[in-house]
Amino acid sequence: MVIEDKKRTAHRAVVTRVLEGDGRASRAARRSAFENAGLGEPLRTLIDKIARQPTRVTDEDIAAVLASGESEDQIFELVVCAAIGAATRQYESALHALEEALIGTKGSEHASEHPQ
């Protein structure tokens, strides 16, 4: 259990750093990229691709965001936030599924102890 606590602590530290630490992109923009919500075009298209279909990101997606006024440093930070946000949602879903499976297993074991 101690190892799992260290993993969760490390994960929280990474999330806190990318969302609250110093950066070129605003904290609000980083949070929006992390959550994949509340972004205007063309940034919304890029961030959504990062979160859902990263292999479909094109040079044109990056060029459009650059042309909209974001710097390369800002884009990099927002892409990192989007990737960590997507990974976090997957991680939390997996933990929830494992918890549900364990509860279901315990429930089945308990139910089999008292046949009707």
N, CA and C atoms as a LAMMPS dump frame, in Angstrom:
ITEM: TIMESTEP
0
ITEM: NUMBER OF ATOMS
348
ITEM: BOX BOUNDS ff ff ff
-5.0000000000000000e+02 5.0000000000000000e+02
-5.0000000000000000e+02 5.0000000000000000e+02
-5.0000000000000000e+02 5.0000000000000000e+02
ITEM: ATOMS id mol type element x y z
1 1 1 N 0.814 -1.197 0
2 1 2 C 0 0 0
3 1 3 C 0.86 1.264 0
4 2 1 N 2.022 1.207 0.625
5 2 2 C 2.907 2.363 0.688
6 2 3 C 3.363 2.759 -0.718
7 3 1 N 3.667 1.767 -1.557
8 3 2 C 4.093 2.057 -2.925
9 3 3 C 2.982 2.787 -3.67
10 4 1 N 1.746 2.327 -3.518
11 4 2 C 0.621 2.981 -4.189
12 4 3 C 0.464 4.418 -3.711
13 5 1 N 0.618 4.666 -2.426
14 5 2 C 0.528 6.026 -1.906
15 5 3 C 1.605 6.91 -2.518
16 6 1 N 2.818 6.373 -2.687
17 6 2 C 3.905 7.142 -3.298
18 6 3 C 3.588 7.458 -4.751
19 7 1 N 2.989 6.514 -5.452
20 7 2 C 2.623 6.74 -6.852
21 7 3 C 1.57 7.848 -6.954
22 8 1 N 0.569 7.778 -6.11
23 8 2 C -0.476 8.811 -6.145
24 8 3 C 0.078 10.172 -5.754
25 9 1 N 0.963 10.193 -4.773
26 9 2 C 1.597 11.446 -4.361
27 9 3 C 2.424 12.022 -5.502
28 10 1 N 3.182 11.179 -6.176
29 10 2 C 3.998 11.626 -7.311
30 10 3 C 3.102 12.144 -8.44
31 11 1 N 2.015 11.454 -8.688
32 11 2 C 1.089 11.888 -9.738
33 11 3 C 0.5 13.256 -9.401
34 12 1 N 0.055 13.419 -8.173
35 12 2 C -0.497 14.716 -7.752
36 12 3 C 0.54 15.825 -7.875
37 13 1 N 1.785 15.517 -7.558
38 13 2 C 2.85 16.52 -7.658
39 13 3 C 3.067 16.948 -9.105
40 14 1 N 3.031 16.005 -10.021
41 14 2 C 3.181 16.345 -11.443
42 14 3 C 2.016 17.212 -11.902
43 15 1 N 0.813 16.823 -11.557
44 15 2 C -0.368 17.597 -11.962
45 15 3 C -0.3 19.008 -11.384
46 16 1 N 0.039 19.116 -10.121
47 16 2 C 0.146 20.431 -9.492
48 16 3 C 1.203 21.275 -10.19
49 17 1 N 2.332 20.678 -10.506
50 17 2 C 3.419 21.418 -11.161
51 17 3 C 3 21.949 -12.523
52 18 1 N 2.374 21.105 -13.346
53 18 2 C 2.028 21.576 -14.69
54 18 3 C 0.881 22.583 -14.668
55 19 1 N 0.022 22.493 -13.685
56 19 2 C -1.114 23.419 -13.633
57 19 3 C -0.819 24.699 -12.865
58 20 1 N -0.013 24.616 -11.829
59 20 2 C 0.195 25.764 -10.946
60 20 3 C 1.594 26.362 -10.998
61 21 1 N 2.54 25.649 -11.57
62 21 2 C 3.915 26.132 -11.612
63 21 3 C 4.098 27.277 -12.59
64 22 1 N 5.296 27.819 -12.605
65 22 2 C 5.623 28.881 -13.544
66 22 3 C 5.547 28.341 -14.962
67 23 1 N 5.137 29.201 -15.865
68 23 2 C 5.058 28.791 -17.258
69 23 3 C 4.779 29.965 -18.158
70 24 1 N 4.874 29.733 -19.436
71 24 2 C 4.574 30.768 -20.435
72 24 3 C 3.074 30.889 -20.674
73 25 1 N 2.38 29.756 -20.639
74 25 2 C 0.916 29.773 -20.806
75 25 3 C 0.29 30.126 -19.453
76 26 1 N -0.844 30.778 -19.498
77 26 2 C -1.514 31.146 -18.244
78 26 3 C -1.988 29.887 -17.514
79 27 1 N -2.147 30.022 -16.216
80 27 2 C -2.656 28.896 -15.431
81 27 3 C -4.054 28.508 -15.899
82 28 1 N -4.857 29.492 -16.249
83 28 2 C -6.214 29.199 -16.733
84 28 3 C -6.172 28.405 -18.037
85 29 1 N -5.284 28.784 -18.947
86 29 2 C -5.16 28.06 -20.219
87 29 3 C -4.65 26.644 -19.978
88 30 1 N -3.691 26.498 -19.067
89 30 2 C -3.175 25.166 -18.764
90 30 3 C -4.268 24.292 -18.163
91 31 1 N -5.071 24.851 -17.274
92 31 2 C -6.185 24.1 -16.666
93 31 3 C -7.192 23.691 -17.743
94 32 1 N -7.514 24.615 -18.642
95 32 2 C -8.457 24.303 -19.728
96 32 3 C -7.923 23.193 -20.625
97 33 1 N -6.623 23.239 -20.937
98 33 2 C -6.017 22.19 -21.759
99 33 3 C -6.04 20.861 -21.009
100 34 1 N -5.726 20.888 -19.732
101 34 2 C -5.741 19.682 -18.902
102 34 3 C -7.129 19.05 -18.906
103 35 1 N -8.151 19.893 -18.781
104 35 2 C -9.532 19.412 -18.718
105 35 3 C -10.151 19.211 -20.099
106 36 1 N -9.462 19.663 -21.153
107 36 2 C -9.979 19.618 -22.517
108 36 3 C -11.363 20.271 -22.574
109 37 1 N -11.429 21.485 -22.059
110 37 2 C -12.703 22.195 -21.993
111 37 3 C -12.455 23.705 -21.994
112 38 1 N -13.38 24.431 -22.581
113 38 2 C -13.346 25.885 -22.51
114 38 3 C -12.309 26.563 -23.376
115 39 1 N -11.873 25.915 -24.428
116 39 2 C -10.864 26.497 -25.309
117 39 3 C -11.504 26.978 -26.607
118 40 1 N -10.96 28.059 -27.138
119 40 2 C -11.421 28.556 -28.433
120 40 3 C -10.604 27.934 -29.56
121 41 1 N -11.111 28.084 -30.752
122 41 2 C -10.387 27.59 -31.937
123 41 3 C -9.214 28.509 -32.227
124 42 1 N -8.168 28.02 -32.807
125 42 2 C -7.879 26.648 -33.238
126 42 3 C -7.275 25.78 -32.133
127 43 1 N -7.067 26.359 -30.954
128 43 2 C -6.468 25.606 -29.855
129 43 3 C -7.333 24.415 -29.459
130 44 1 N -8.637 24.59 -29.495
131 44 2 C -9.55 23.5 -29.114
132 44 3 C -9.313 22.257 -29.972
133 45 1 N -9.141 22.449 -31.272
134 45 2 C -8.917 21.312 -32.169
135 45 3 C -7.625 20.587 -31.813
136 46 1 N -6.556 21.343 -31.61
137 46 2 C -5.273 20.732 -31.267
138 46 3 C -5.367 19.971 -29.952
139 47 1 N -5.892 20.595 -28.931
140 47 2 C -5.945 19.983 -27.602
141 47 3 C -6.862 18.765 -27.599
142 48 1 N -7.967 18.846 -28.312
143 48 2 C -8.862 17.693 -28.397
144 48 3 C -8.17 16.515 -29.085
145 49 1 N -7.398 16.798 -30.119
146 49 2 C -6.652 15.723 -30.78
147 49 3 C -5.612 15.124 -29.836
148 50 1 N -4.934 15.966 -29.089
149 50 2 C -3.937 15.468 -28.127
150 50 3 C -4.618 14.54 -27.123
151 51 1 N -5.782 14.941 -26.635
152 51 2 C -6.487 14.172 -25.611
153 51 3 C -7.133 12.902 -26.154
154 52 1 N -7.602 12.932 -27.394
155 52 2 C -8.401 11.816 -27.907
156 52 3 C -7.738 11.011 -29.016
157 53 1 N -7.011 11.686 -29.896
158 53 2 C -6.41 11.015 -31.053
159 53 3 C -5.039 11.619 -31.366
160 54 1 N -4.086 11.444 -30.472
161 54 2 C -2.801 12.13 -30.642
162 54 3 C -2.065 11.792 -31.938
163 55 1 N -2.315 10.639 -32.504
164 55 2 C -1.63 10.293 -33.752
165 55 3 C -2.163 11.089 -34.938
166 56 1 N -3.25 11.802 -34.744
167 56 2 C -3.841 12.592 -35.829
168 56 3 C -3.425 14.063 -35.818
169 57 1 N -2.59 14.455 -34.877
170 57 2 C -2.091 15.832 -34.827
171 57 3 C -1.215 16.07 -36.055
172 58 1 N -1.451 17.205 -36.703
173 58 2 C -0.698 17.522 -37.915
174 58 3 C 0.111 18.8 -37.722
175 59 1 N 1.049 19.011 -38.633
176 59 2 C 1.806 20.262 -38.642
177 59 3 C 0.859 21.442 -38.815
178 60 1 N -0.207 21.232 -39.571
179 60 2 C -1.188 22.303 -39.798
180 60 3 C -1.903 22.69 -38.506
181 61 1 N -2.175 21.717 -37.638
182 61 2 C -2.809 22.017 -36.347
183 61 3 C -1.909 22.94 -35.524
184 62 1 N -0.631 22.625 -35.495
185 62 2 C 0.325 23.446 -34.752
186 62 3 C 0.453 24.821 -35.4
187 63 1 N 0.549 24.859 -36.733
188 63 2 C 0.695 26.127 -37.449
189 63 3 C -0.508 27.033 -37.2
190 64 1 N -1.688 26.459 -37.151
191 64 2 C -2.892 27.262 -36.912
192 64 3 C -2.858 27.899 -35.528
193 65 1 N -2.388 27.153 -34.54
194 65 2 C -2.31 27.698 -33.177
195 65 3 C -1.214 28.755 -33.108
196 66 1 N -0.103 28.513 -33.767
197 66 2 C 0.957 29.533 -33.834
198 66 3 C 0.432 30.811 -34.478
199 67 1 N -0.31 30.67 -35.563
200 67 2 C -0.853 31.825 -36.284
201 67 3 C -1.875 32.587 -35.434
202 68 1 N -2.484 31.904 -34.471
203 68 2 C -3.477 32.568 -33.616
204 68 3 C -2.836 33.4 -32.515
205 69 1 N -1.494 33.281 -32.388
206 69 2 C -0.803 34.127 -31.424
207 69 3 C -0.127 33.409 -30.281
208 70 1 N -0.313 32.113 -30.161
209 70 2 C 0.365 31.367 -29.094
210 70 3 C 1.822 31.153 -29.508
211 71 1 N 2.718 31.206 -28.537
212 71 2 C 4.132 30.956 -28.825
213 71 3 C 4.396 29.451 -28.814
214 72 1 N 5.562 29.061 -29.329
215 72 2 C 5.932 27.645 -29.294
216 72 3 C 6.011 27.135 -27.86
217 73 1 N 6.527 27.947 -26.952
218 73 2 C 6.608 27.542 -25.547
219 73 3 C 5.213 27.336 -24.958
220 74 1 N 4.302 28.244 -25.26
221 74 2 C 2.935 28.105 -24.756
222 74 3 C 2.28 26.848 -25.319
223 75 1 N 2.457 26.615 -26.6
224 75 2 C 1.868 25.421 -27.219
225 75 3 C 2.424 24.163 -26.567
226 76 1 N 3.731 24.127 -26.363
227 76 2 C 4.353 22.969 -25.725
228 76 3 C 3.718 22.716 -24.36
229 77 1 N 3.607 23.754 -23.542
230 77 2 C 3.024 23.597 -22.212
231 77 3 C 1.581 23.119 -22.28
232 78 1 N 0.82 23.661 -23.204
233 78 2 C -0.59 23.28 -23.322
234 78 3 C -0.737 21.846 -23.816
235 79 1 N 0.144 21.429 -24.708
236 79 2 C 0.127 20.043 -25.176
237 79 3 C 0.469 19.095 -24.025
238 80 1 N 1.468 19.446 -23.229
239 80 2 C 1.827 18.627 -22.066
240 80 3 C 0.64 18.543 -21.101
241 81 1 N -0.01 19.669 -20.844
242 81 2 C -1.171 19.67 -19.943
243 81 3 C -2.292 18.796 -20.494
244 82 1 N -2.536 18.878 -21.789
245 82 2 C -3.582 18.064 -22.409
246 82 3 C -3.257 16.577 -22.293
247 83 1 N -2.005 16.221 -22.536
248 83 2 C -1.601 14.815 -22.458
249 83 3 C -1.699 14.299 -21.024
250 84 1 N -1.247 15.096 -20.072
251 84 2 C -1.326 14.674 -18.671
252 84 3 C -2.777 14.613 -18.221
253 85 1 N -3.596 15.537 -18.68
254 85 2 C -5.021 15.5 -18.348
255 85 3 C -5.694 14.245 -18.875
256 86 1 N -5.41 13.895 -20.122
257 86 2 C -5.996 12.682 -20.705
258 86 3 C -5.505 11.443 -19.95
259 87 1 N -4.218 11.401 -19.643
260 87 2 C -3.661 10.267 -18.901
261 87 3 C -4.262 10.181 -17.498
262 88 1 N -4.487 11.325 -16.88
263 88 2 C -5.08 11.359 -15.543
264 88 3 C -6.499 10.801 -15.573
265 89 1 N -7.273 11.191 -16.574
266 89 2 C -8.641 10.668 -16.683
267 89 3 C -8.625 9.154 -16.888
268 90 1 N -7.697 8.665 -17.69
269 90 2 C -7.579 7.219 -17.904
270 90 3 C -7.154 6.521 -16.611
271 91 1 N -6.196 7.096 -15.918
272 91 2 C -5.699 6.544 -14.657
273 91 3 C -6.829 6.461 -13.635
274 92 1 N -7.58 7.544 -13.487
275 92 2 C -8.678 7.563 -12.523
276 92 3 C -9.78 6.579 -12.908
277 93 1 N -10.055 6.451 -14.195
278 93 2 C -11.049 5.471 -14.648
279 93 3 C -10.589 4.048 -14.341
280 94 1 N -9.316 3.787 -14.56
281 94 2 C -8.779 2.459 -14.27
282 94 3 C -8.855 2.154 -12.781
283 95 1 N -8.487 3.121 -11.951
284 95 2 C -8.575 2.906 -10.498
285 95 3 C -10.011 2.668 -10.077
286 96 1 N -10.931 3.41 -10.651
287 96 2 C -12.358 3.233 -10.324
288 96 3 C -12.826 1.836 -10.751
289 97 1 N -12.42 1.401 -11.946
290 97 2 C -12.811 0.071 -12.422
291 97 3 C -12.246 -1.022 -11.512
292 98 1 N -10.991 -0.856 -11.09
293 98 2 C -10.396 -1.829 -10.176
294 98 3 C -11.138 -1.858 -8.84
295 99 1 N -11.474 -0.674 -8.355
296 99 2 C -12.213 -0.602 -7.093
297 99 3 C -13.561 -1.301 -7.221
298 100 1 N -14.249 -1.036 -8.32
299 100 2 C -15.545 -1.676 -8.55
300 100 3 C -15.393 -3.197 -8.652
301 101 1 N -14.347 -3.64 -9.33
302 101 2 C -14.113 -5.076 -9.467
303 101 3 C -13.835 -5.71 -8.112
304 102 1 N -13.057 -5.029 -7.276
305 102 2 C -12.754 -5.562 -5.95
306 102 3 C -14 -5.597 -5.076
307 103 1 N -14.793 -4.563 -5.15
308 103 2 C -16.034 -4.53 -4.371
309 103 3 C -16.967 -5.628 -4.857
310 104 1 N -17.045 -5.804 -6.162
311 104 2 C -17.875 -6.86 -6.735
312 104 3 C -17.402 -8.236 -6.317
313 105 1 N -16.087 -8.428 -6.292
314 105 2 C -15.513 -9.712 -5.875
315 105 3 C -15.808 -9.972 -4.413
316 106 1 N -15.61 -8.948 -3.6
317 106 2 C -15.88 -9.122 -2.168
318 106 3 C -17.362 -9.383 -1.947
319 107 1 N -18.209 -8.675 -2.696
320 107 2 C -19.642 -8.888 -2.58
321 107 3 C -20.026 -10.299 -2.976
322 108 1 N -19.393 -10.837 -4.04
323 108 2 C -19.71 -12.189 -4.47
324 108 3 C -19.247 -13.209 -3.445
325 109 1 N -18.053 -12.991 -2.893
326 109 2 C -17.538 -13.918 -1.887
327 109 3 C -18.458 -13.921 -0.672
328 110 1 N -18.861 -12.74 -0.272
329 110 2 C -19.733 -12.624 0.889
330 110 3 C -21.069 -13.288 0.603
331 111 1 N -21.608 -13.055 -0.562
332 111 2 C -22.906 -13.631 -0.913
333 111 3 C -22.828 -15.162 -0.959
334 112 1 N -21.676 -15.713 -1.416
335 112 2 C -21.568 -17.18 -1.508
336 112 3 C -21.457 -17.817 -0.127
337 113 1 N -21.083 -17.042 0.883
338 113 2 C -20.994 -17.583 2.232
339 113 3 C -22.37 -17.853 2.833
340 114 1 N -23.379 -17.204 2.295
341 114 2 C -24.731 -17.326 2.851
342 114 3 C -25.695 -17.766 1.749
343 115 1 N -25.62 -19.016 1.302
344 115 2 C -26.529 -19.444 0.245
345 115 3 C -27.964 -19.453 0.738
346 116 1 N -28.872 -19.208 -0.177
347 116 2 C -30.293 -19.156 0.203
348 116 3 C -31 -20.425 -0.121
